[in-house]
Amino acid sequence: MRPLSKRRNVGPISQSPASAYRSASYLPLRPWQVRSRTFATRRRGLDPVEVAAFLDRVAGDLAAAQAEVVHSRAETARIKDALREWQSRQAPTMRDLARRP
């Protein structure tokens, strides 16, 4: 039995949380890529109209999710800026309190 602490053939882990478990060559899908995806037809294959409708629905959901991520990031940036501004206004007061005996 091998010890659990040994790791073989593993490079340094320097991925951001957003890219966890993805290779460097992996690019996230865009809604237009889902909509334009085509599949080879086979005998007794899937209904192409049904597949296209499903892909269109998935692309719409993907577009909505990506828009929500953009909105979330903007809101996070706004909140961080407001926090930094508040901390800057509070810093002189905190220094004055720290100087009191």
Disulfide bonds with the S-S distance in Angstrom:
none
